[in-house]
């Protein structure tokens, strides 16, 4: 159910070169989690992973789908944070350790980690995403963003909302190699990950993030973008590591990581 994506033994996503600091990325299979939650022996599974405040939030959701996705994201974030905090790659922690680490959210919705027993120094930065069968989270010592998106025809229906004509030209080679839907989904994921790293009061829109170039990075890609700040009207460069894997697009980034 829980998978370490940046572990040395079984690395699905080798630590992206865009990161100059250690990171941990964990994925939770939502389908398997749902089955475990339906098992009578795991009736109160959420109470194993969540502290009291998180349990209250969990039970406030009316839709079972939303509850499962939310729990999966919290499990992934806690596991990644515990790995980073303890410098270990394991995915199995005892109940006390799961509950001592709380994943809360700012008014903007951006998640962050609170440690009740262990001092998180320096602070842990968290980012969470989910799409269909998976939830994914990243923990780092620096502002970070992660996104996962399933490749579907729906991305072509909203293309005008997030892609400029210049970006279509830049993506043309990727579209020829992997198909238009995959190329567009990579760009969507990259921009979503960038938005999650924004520290500005006014978040950038999709069209405020423009793709400058991309290059191959082993079995993945590095996207270089310009991010327009609406508050000071200045542009900042940022790199995003993106990858296609089993019908999903993955994107991870850190704020202000420069250019290609």
Phi and psi in degrees as GROMACS dihedral restraints (atoms count N, CA, C in turn):
[ dihedral_restraints ]
;  ai    aj    ak    al  type     phi  dphi    fc
    3     4     5     6     1  -106.2    20    10
    4     5     6     7     1   130.8    20    10
    6     7     8     9     1  -130.8    20    10
    7     8     9    10     1   130.5    20    10
    9    10    11    12     1   -85.2    20    10
   10    11    12    13     1   112.4    20    10
   12    13    14    15     1   -86.1    20    10
   13    14    15    16     1   -13.4    20    10
   15    16    17    18     1  -118.3    20    10
   16    17    18    19     1    19.1    20    10
   18    19    20    21     1   -74.8    20    10
   19    20    21    22     1   155.9    20    10
   21    22    23    24     1   -74.0    20    10
   22    23    24    25     1   -33.8    20    10
   24    25    26    27     1   -74.4    20    10
   25    26    27    28     1   -42.3    20    10
   27    28    29    30     1  -137.0    20    10
   28    29    30    31     1    87.0    20    10
   30    31    32    33     1   -96.9    20    10
   31    32    33    34     1   108.1    20    10
   33    34    35    36     1   -80.4    20    10
   34    35    36    37     1   -43.1    20    10
   36    37    38    39     1  -121.1    20    10
   37    38    39    40     1    94.0    20    10
   39    40    41    42     1   -54.8    20    10
   40    41    42    43     1   144.0    20    10
   42    43    44    45     1   -48.0    20    10
   43    44    45    46     1   117.1    20    10
   45    46    47    48     1   -59.8    20    10
   46    47    48    49     1   139.9    20    10
   48    49    50    51     1   -66.0    20    10
   49    50    51    52     1   -14.2    20    10
   51    52    53    54     1   -68.5    20    10
   52    53    54    55     1   -18.0    20    10
   54    55    56    57     1   -94.7    20    10
   55    56    57    58     1   125.1    20    10
   57    58    59    60     1   -97.3    20    10
   58    59    60    61     1    -5.4    20    10
   60    61    62    63     1  -121.6    20    10
   61    62    63    64     1   157.9    20    10
   63    64    65    66     1   -60.0    20    10
   64    65    66    67     1   141.2    20    10
   66    67    68    69     1  -138.0    20    10
   67    68    69    70     1   159.0    20    10
   69    70    71    72     1  -129.0    20    10
   70    71    72    73     1   133.6    20    10
   72    73    74    75     1  -125.9    20    10
   73    74    75    76     1   127.6    20    10
   75    76    77    78     1  -128.2    20    10
   76    77    78    79     1   141.8    20    10
   78    79    80    81     1  -120.8    20    10
   79    80    81    82     1   140.3    20    10
   81    82    83    84     1  -118.8    20    10
   82    83    84    85     1   130.7    20    10
   84    85    86    87     1   -80.7    20    10
   85    86    87    88     1   110.4    20    10
   87    88    89    90     1   -66.1    20    10
   88    89    90    91     1   -34.9    20    10
   90    91    92    93     1   -62.7    20    10
   91    92    93    94     1   -46.3    20    10
   93    94    95    96     1   -67.5    20    10
   94    95    96    97     1   -37.3    20    10
   96    97    98    99     1   -63.1    20    10
   97    98    99   100     1   -42.0    20    10
   99   100   101   102     1   -60.9    20    10
  100   101   102   103     1   -40.5    20    10
  102   103   104   105     1   -64.6    20    10
  103   104   105   106     1   -40.8    20    10
  105   106   107   108     1   -66.0    20    10
  106   107   108   109     1   -37.6    20    10
  108   109   110   111     1   -67.4    20    10
  109   110   111   112     1   -28.2    20    10
  111   112   113   114     1   -81.4    20    10
  112   113   114   115     1   -13.0    20    10
  114   115   116   117     1   -73.3    20    10
  115   116   117   118     1   125.5    20    10
  117   118   119   120     1   -55.7    20    10
  118   119   120   121     1   -29.4    20    10
  120   121   122   123     1   -71.9    20    10
  121   122   123   124     1   -16.9    20    10
  123   124   125   126     1  -115.5    20    10
  124   125   126   127     1    38.2    20    10
  126   127   128   129     1   -53.8    20    10
  127   128   129   130     1   -43.7    20    10
  129   130   131   132     1  -112.9    20    10
  130   131   132   133     1    51.3    20    10
  132   133   134   135     1   -58.8    20    10
  133   134   135   136     1   -36.5    20    10
  135   136   137   138     1   -59.4    20    10
  136   137   138   139     1   -35.6    20    10
  138   139   140   141     1   -68.4    20    10
  139   140   141   142     1   -16.7    20    10
  141   142   143   144     1   -74.8    20    10
  142   143   144   145     1   -39.8    20    10
  144   145   146   147     1   -93.7    20    10
  145   146   147   148     1   -25.1    20    10
  147   148   149   150     1  -107.9    20    10
  148   149   150   151     1   147.2    20    10
  150   151   152   153     1   -80.7    20    10
  151   152   153   154     1   178.5    20    10
  153   154   155   156     1   -59.4    20    10
  154   155   156   157     1   -47.3    20    10
  156   157   158   159     1   -62.6    20    10
  157   158   159   160     1   -39.2    20    10
  159   160   161   162     1   -68.7    20    10
  160   161   162   163     1   -37.5    20    10
  162   163   164   165     1   -62.4    20    10
  163   164   165   166     1   -39.5    20    10
  165   166   167   168     1   -62.4    20    10
  166   167   168   169     1   -42.1    20    10
  168   169   170   171     1   -64.9    20    10
  169   170   171   172     1   -44.2    20    10
  171   172   173   174     1   -57.3    20    10
  172   173   174   175     1   -46.9    20    10
  174   175   176   177     1   -76.0    20    10
  175   176   177   178     1    -8.8    20    10
  177   178   179   180     1   -79.0    20    10
  178   179   180   181     1   -16.8    20    10
  180   181   182   183     1   -77.3    20    10
  181   182   183   184     1   135.2    20    10
  183   184   185   186     1   -86.6    20    10
  184   185   186   187     1   -38.6    20    10
  186   187   188   189     1   -82.9    20    10
  187   188   189   190     1   131.0    20    10
  189   190   191   192     1   -63.0    20    10
  190   191   192   193     1   -35.7    20    10
  192   193   194   195     1   -60.4    20    10
  193   194   195   196     1   -44.9    20    10
  195   196   197   198     1   -65.9    20    10
  196   197   198   199     1   -39.8    20    10
  198   199   200   201     1   -61.9    20    10
  199   200   201   202     1   -44.5    20    10
  201   202   203   204     1   -66.9    20    10
  202   203   204   205     1   -43.9    20    10
  204   205   206   207     1   -62.9    20    10
  205   206   207   208     1   -42.2    20    10
  207   208   209   210     1   -65.1    20    10
  208   209   210   211     1   -45.2    20    10
  210   211   212   213     1   -63.0    20    10
  211   212   213   214     1   -42.5    20    10
  213   214   215   216     1   -60.3    20    10
  214   215   216   217     1   -42.2    20    10
  216   217   218   219     1   -64.1    20    10
  217   218   219   220     1   -40.1    20    10
  219   220   221   222     1   -68.1    20    10
  220   221   222   223     1   -39.7    20    10
  222   223   224   225     1   -62.9    20    10
  223   224   225   226     1   -44.9    20    10
  225   226   227   228     1   -61.7    20    10
  226   227   228   229     1   -44.0    20    10
  228   229   230   231     1   -66.4    20    10
  229   230   231   232     1   -41.9    20    10
  231   232   233   234     1   -65.9    20    10
  232   233   234   235     1   -42.2    20    10
  234   235   236   237     1   -62.9    20    10
  235   236   237   238     1   -44.9    20    10
  237   238   239   240     1   -62.8    20    10
  238   239   240   241     1   -41.5    20    10
  240   241   242   243     1   -67.1    20    10
  241   242   243   244     1   -41.1    20    10
  243   244   245   246     1   -64.8    20    10
  244   245   246   247     1   -39.3    20    10
  246   247   248   249     1   -60.9    20    10
  247   248   249   250     1   -44.4    20    10
  249   250   251   252     1   -69.3    20    10
  250   251   252   253     1   -42.4    20    10
  252   253   254   255     1   -63.0    20    10
  253   254   255   256     1   -40.9    20    10
  255   256   257   258     1   -99.0    20    10
  256   257   258   259     1    -1.6    20    10
  258   259   260   261     1    55.7    20    10
  259   260   261   262     1    45.0    20    10
  261   262   263   264     1  -131.7    20    10
  262   263   264   265     1   153.7    20    10
  264   265   266   267     1  -101.1    20    10
  265   266   267   268     1     4.1    20    10
  267   268   269   270     1   -69.1    20    10
  268   269   270   271     1   157.5    20    10
  270   271   272   273     1  -113.2    20    10
  271   272   273   274     1    -9.9    20    10
  273   274   275   276     1  -103.6    20    10
  274   275   276   277     1   116.4    20    10
  276   277   278   279     1  -124.3    20    10
  277   278   279   280     1   156.4    20    10
  279   280   281   282     1   -79.2    20    10
  280   281   282   283     1   166.8    20    10
  282   283   284   285     1   -56.7    20    10
  283   284   285   286     1   -40.6    20    10
  285   286   287   288     1   -61.8    20    10
  286   287   288   289     1   -41.9    20    10
  288   289   290   291     1   -67.7    20    10
  289   290   291   292     1   -41.0    20    10
  291   292   293   294     1   -58.9    20    10
  292   293   294   295     1   -42.2    20    10
  294   295   296   297     1   -82.7    20    10
  295   296   297   298     1   -20.4    20    10
  297   298   299   300     1   -73.5    20    10
  298   299   300   301     1   -16.2    20    10
  300   301   302   303     1  -109.1    20    10
  301   302   303   304     1   116.5    20    10
  303   304   305   306     1  -108.0    20    10
  304   305   306   307     1   133.5    20    10
  306   307   308   309     1  -100.8    20    10
  307   308   309   310     1   109.6    20    10
  309   310   311   312     1  -107.5    20    10
  310   311   312   313     1  -175.8    20    10
  312   313   314   315     1  -142.0    20    10
  313   314   315   316     1   140.4    20    10
  315   316   317   318     1   -74.8    20    10
  316   317   318   319     1   173.4    20    10
  318   319   320   321     1   -61.6    20    10
  319   320   321   322     1   -26.0    20    10
  321   322   323   324     1   -77.0    20    10
  322   323   324   325     1   -10.7    20    10
  324   325   326   327     1    96.9    20    10
  325   326   327   328     1    -8.2    20    10
  327   328   329   330     1   -70.2    20    10
  328   329   330   331     1   125.2    20    10
  330   331   332   333     1   -76.3    20    10
  331   332   333   334     1   152.9    20    10
  333   334   335   336     1  -149.8    20    10
  334   335   336   337     1   160.6    20    10
  336   337   338   339     1   -99.8    20    10
  337   338   339   340     1   137.7    20    10
  339   340   341   342     1  -120.3    20    10
  340   341   342   343     1   129.2    20    10
  342   343   344   345     1  -107.3    20    10
  343   344   345   346     1   121.5    20    10
  345   346   347   348     1   -84.6    20    10
  346   347   348   349     1   -26.7    20    10
  348   349   350   351     1  -118.2    20    10
  349   350   351   352     1   -31.4    20    10
  351   352   353   354     1  -107.9    20    10
  352   353   354   355     1   135.4    20    10
  354   355   356   357     1   -74.1    20    10
  355   356   357   358     1   121.0    20    10
  357   358   359   360     1   -88.2    20    10
  358   359   360   361     1    88.7    20    10
  360   361   362   363     1  -128.5    20    10
  361   362   363   364     1   121.9    20    10
  363   364   365   366     1   -68.3    20    10
  364   365   366   367     1   169.6    20    10
  366   367   368   369     1   -58.9    20    10
  367   368   369   370     1   152.1    20    10
  369   370   371   372     1   -92.2    20    10
  370   371   372   373     1   129.8    20    10
  372   373   374   375     1  -102.2    20    10
  373   374   375   376     1   139.1    20    10
  375   376   377   378     1  -128.5    20    10
  376   377   378   379     1   145.1    20    10
  378   379   380   381     1  -142.6    20    10
  379   380   381   382     1   141.4    20    10
  381   382   383   384     1  -131.9    20    10
  382   383   384   385     1   144.8    20    10
  384   385   386   387     1  -150.6    20    10
  385   386   387   388     1   155.9    20    10
  387   388   389   390     1  -147.8    20    10
  388   389   390   391     1   151.1    20    10
  390   391   392   393     1  -154.0    20    10
  391   392   393   394     1   119.8    20    10
  393   394   395   396     1    51.8    20    10
  394   395   396   397     1  -100.4    20    10
  396   397   398   399     1   -90.5    20    10
  397   398   399   400     1    -5.1    20    10
  399   400   401   402     1  -134.0    20    10
  400   401   402   403     1   147.0    20    10
  402   403   404   405     1  -117.2    20    10
  403   404   405   406     1   144.3    20    10
  405   406   407   408     1  -137.4    20    10
  406   407   408   409     1   146.3    20    10
  408   409   410   411     1  -144.1    20    10
  409   410   411   412     1   152.5    20    10
  411   412   413   414     1  -126.0    20    10
  412   413   414   415     1   142.1    20    10
  414   415   416   417     1  -123.8    20    10
  415   416   417   418     1   136.0    20    10
  417   418   419   420     1  -151.2    20    10
  418   419   420   421     1   170.2    20    10
  420   421   422   423     1   -94.1    20    10
  421   422   423   424     1     7.7    20    10
  423   424   425   426     1  -140.5    20    10
  424   425   426   427     1   156.1    20    10
  426   427   428   429     1   -53.5    20    10
  427   428   429   430     1   123.6    20    10
  429   430   431   432     1  -137.6    20    10
  430   431   432   433     1   163.7    20    10
  432   433   434   435     1  -143.6    20    10
  433   434   435   436     1   143.9    20    10
  435   436   437   438     1  -137.0    20    10
  436   437   438   439     1   149.5    20    10
  438   439   440   441     1  -150.8    20    10
  439   440   441   442     1   145.0    20    10
  441   442   443   444     1  -131.8    20    10
  442   443   444   445     1   135.9    20    10
  444   445   446   447     1  -141.2    20    10
  445   446   447   448     1   133.3    20    10
  447   448   449   450     1   -75.6    20    10
  448   449   450   451     1   139.8    20    10
  450   451   452   453     1   -78.5    20    10
  451   452   453   454     1   115.0    20    10
  453   454   455   456     1  -140.3    20    10
  454   455   456   457     1   164.3    20    10
  456   457   458   459     1   -63.1    20    10
  457   458   459   460     1   -18.1    20    10
  459   460   461   462     1   -59.0    20    10
  460   461   462   463     1   -29.6    20    10
  462   463   464   465     1   -64.0    20    10
  463   464   465   466     1   -29.8    20    10
  465   466   467   468     1   -72.8    20    10
  466   467   468   469     1   -25.8    20    10
  468   469   470   471     1   -73.8    20    10
  469   470   471   472     1   -21.1    20    10
  471   472   473   474     1  -113.6    20    10
  472   473   474   475     1    17.2    20    10
  474   475   476   477     1   -54.4    20    10
  475   476   477   478     1   -41.5    20    10
  477   478   479   480     1   -66.0    20    10
  478   479   480   481     1   -18.6    20    10
  480   481   482   483     1   -75.5    20    10
  481   482   483   484     1   -21.6    20    10
  483   484   485   486     1  -138.4    20    10
  484   485   486   487     1     1.5    20    10
  486   487   488   489     1  -125.7    20    10
  487   488   489   490     1   129.8    20    10
  489   490   491   492     1   -91.3    20    10
  490   491   492   493     1   168.6    20    10
  492   493   494   495     1   -64.7    20    10
  493   494   495   496     1   -35.3    20    10
  495   496   497   498     1   -64.7    20    10
  496   497   498   499     1   -40.0    20    10
  498   499   500   501     1   -68.3    20    10
  499   500   501   502     1   -34.1    20    10
  501   502   503   504     1   -60.6    20    10
  502   503   504   505     1   -40.4    20    10
  504   505   506   507     1   -65.4    20    10
  505   506   507   508     1   -39.8    20    10
  507   508   509   510     1   -66.7    20    10
  508   509   510   511     1   -34.8    20    10
  510   511   512   513     1   -82.7    20    10
  511   512   513   514     1    -6.8    20    10
  513   514   515   516     1   -54.5    20    10
  514   515   516   517     1   -43.4    20    10
  516   517   518   519     1   -67.0    20    10
  517   518   519   520     1   -40.6    20    10
  519   520   521   522     1   -63.1    20    10
  520   521   522   523     1   -39.6    20    10
  522   523   524   525     1   -64.5    20    10
  523   524   525   526     1   -38.1    20    10
  525   526   527   528     1   -65.1    20    10
  526   527   528   529     1   -37.3    20    10
  528   529   530   531     1   -78.8    20    10
  529   530   531   532     1   -41.7    20    10
  531   532   533   534     1  -120.1    20    10
  532   533   534   535     1    -3.9    20    10
  534   535   536   537     1    99.6    20    10
  535   536   537   538     1   151.4    20    10
  537   538   539   540     1   -64.2    20    10
  538   539   540   541     1   -40.0    20    10
  540   541   542   543     1   -63.6    20    10
  541   542   543   544     1   -41.7    20    10
  543   544   545   546     1   -65.8    20    10
  544   545   546   547     1   -43.5    20    10
  546   547   548   549     1   -62.6    20    10
  547   548   549   550     1   -43.6    20    10
  549   550   551   552     1   -65.6    20    10
  550   551   552   553     1   -38.6    20    10
  552   553   554   555     1   -66.8    20    10
  553   554   555   556     1   -37.8    20    10
  555   556   557   558     1   -59.0    20    10
  556   557   558   559     1   -43.3    20    10
  558   559   560   561     1   -67.7    20    10
  559   560   561   562     1   -42.6    20    10
  561   562   563   564     1   -58.3    20    10
  562   563   564   565     1   -47.8    20    10
  564   565   566   567     1   -61.0    20    10
  565   566   567   568     1   -42.8    20    10
  567   568   569   570     1   -60.2    20    10
  568   569   570   571     1   -44.6    20    10
  570   571   572   573     1   -69.5    20    10
  571   572   573   574     1   -36.3    20    10
  573   574   575   576     1   -62.3    20    10
  574   575   576   577     1   -43.4    20    10
  576   577   578   579     1   -62.8    20    10
  577   578   579   580     1   -40.5    20    10
  579   580   581   582     1   -63.1    20    10
  580   581   582   583     1   -44.7    20    10
  582   583   584   585     1   -58.0    20    10
  583   584   585   586     1   -34.2    20    10
  585   586   587   588     1   -72.2    20    10
  586   587   588   589     1   -15.2    20    10
  588   589   590   591     1   -94.5    20    10
  589   590   591   592     1    -6.1    20    10
  591   592   593   594     1   -66.6    20    10
  592   593   594   595     1   132.1    20    10
  594   595   596   597     1  -102.8    20    10
  595   596   597   598     1     5.5    20    10
  597   598   599   600     1   -82.1    20    10
  598   599   600   601     1   152.8    20    10
  600   601   602   603     1   -63.0    20    10
  601   602   603   604     1   -42.8    20    10
  603   604   605   606     1   -97.8    20    10
  604   605   606   607     1   112.9    20    10
  606   607   608   609     1   -70.6    20    10
  607   608   609   610     1   146.3    20    10
  609   610   611   612     1   -69.5    20    10
  610   611   612   613     1   144.8    20    10
  612   613   614   615     1   -84.0    20    10
  613   614   615   616     1   173.3    20    10
  615   616   617   618     1   -59.0    20    10
  616   617   618   619     1   -39.3    20    10
  618   619   620   621     1   -82.3    20    10
  619   620   621   622     1    -5.6    20    10
  621   622   623   624     1   -83.8    20    10
  622   623   624   625     1    -7.9    20    10
  624   625   626   627     1  -112.4    20    10
  625   626   627   628     1   113.2    20    10
  627   628   629   630     1  -116.6    20    10
  628   629   630   631     1   132.6    20    10
  630   631   632   633     1   -76.3    20    10
  631   632   633   634     1   124.4    20    10
  633   634   635   636     1   -92.7    20    10
  634   635   636   637     1   -44.3    20    10
  636   637   638   639     1  -166.6    20    10
  637   638   639   640     1   170.2    20    10
  639   640   641   642     1  -147.7    20    10
  640   641   642   643     1   158.5    20    10
  642   643   644   645     1  -147.2    20    10
  643   644   645   646     1   156.5    20    10
  645   646   647   648     1   -70.9    20    10
  646   647   648   649     1   142.2    20    10
  648   649   650   651     1  -136.0    20    10
  649   650   651   652     1    86.9    20    10
  651   652   653   654     1    56.2    20    10
  652   653   654   655     1  -117.6    20    10
  654   655   656   657     1   -97.0    20    10
  655   656   657   658     1    20.1    20    10
  657   658   659   660     1  -136.9    20    10
  658   659   660   661     1  -164.6    20    10
  660   661   662   663     1  -139.8    20    10
  661   662   663   664     1   153.6    20    10
  663   664   665   666     1  -112.2    20    10
  664   665   666   667     1   120.9    20    10
  666   667   668   669     1   -99.7    20    10
  667   668   669   670     1   132.6    20    10
  669   670   671   672     1  -106.5    20    10
  670   671   672   673     1   125.2    20    10
  672   673   674   675     1  -127.3    20    10
  673   674   675   676     1   161.5    20    10
  675   676   677   678     1  -109.8    20    10
  676   677   678   679     1   130.0    20    10
  678   679   680   681     1  -111.6    20    10
  679   680   681   682     1   120.1    20    10
  681   682   683   684     1   -86.6    20    10
  682   683   684   685     1   122.9    20    10
  684   685   686   687     1   -87.7    20    10
  685   686   687   688     1   118.9    20    10
  687   688   689   690     1   -72.2    20    10
  688   689   690   691     1   -18.5    20    10
  690   691   692   693     1   -83.4    20    10
  691   692   693   694     1   -42.3    20    10
  693   694   695   696     1  -114.3    20    10
  694   695   696   697     1     2.5    20    10
  696   697   698   699     1    59.9    20    10
  697   698   699   700     1    25.4    20    10
  699   700   701   702     1  -105.0    20    10
  700   701   702   703     1   155.6    20    10
  702   703   704   705     1  -102.1    20    10
  703   704   705   706     1   143.1    20    10
  705   706   707   708     1  -124.9    20    10
  706   707   708   709     1   141.8    20    10
  708   709   710   711     1   -87.3    20    10
  709   710   711   712     1   144.5    20    10
  711   712   713   714     1  -150.1    20    10
  712   713   714   715     1   144.3    20    10
  714   715   716   717     1  -106.7    20    10
  715   716   717   718     1   140.2    20    10
  717   718   719   720     1  -128.8    20    10
  718   719   720   721     1   131.6    20    10
  720   721   722   723     1   -92.9    20    10
  721   722   723   724     1   123.3    20    10
  723   724   725   726     1  -128.5    20    10
  724   725   726   727     1   149.0    20    10
  726   727   728   729     1  -150.2    20    10
  727   728   729   730     1   142.9    20    10
  729   730   731   732     1   -96.3    20    10
  730   731   732   733     1   129.8    20    10
  732   733   734   735     1  -150.2    20    10
  733   734   735   736     1   114.7    20    10
  735   736   737   738     1    52.4    20    10
  736   737   738   739     1    43.9    20    10
  738   739   740   741     1    83.6    20    10
  739   740   741   742     1     9.4    20    10
  741   742   743   744     1  -126.1    20    10
  742   743   744   745     1   150.7    20    10
  744   745   746   747     1  -104.2    20    10
  745   746   747   748     1   131.6    20    10
  747   748   749   750     1  -113.7    20    10
  748   749   750   751     1   139.8    20    10
  750   751   752   753     1  -140.1    20    10
  751   752   753   754     1   133.9    20    10
  753   754   755   756     1  -138.0    20    10
  754   755   756   757     1   146.1    20    10
  756   757   758   759     1  -157.4    20    10
  757   758   759   760     1   163.6    20    10
  759   760   761   762     1  -125.5    20    10
  760   761   762   763     1   150.6    20    10
  762   763   764   765     1   -68.5    20    10
  763   764   765   766     1   141.5    20    10
  765   766   767   768     1    56.7    20    10
  766   767   768   769     1    52.5    20    10
  768   769   770   771     1   -97.0    20    10
  769   770   771   772     1    13.4    20    10
  771   772   773   774     1    80.6    20    10
  772   773   774   775     1  -157.9    20    10
  774   775   776   777     1  -121.5    20    10
  775   776   777   778     1   167.9    20    10
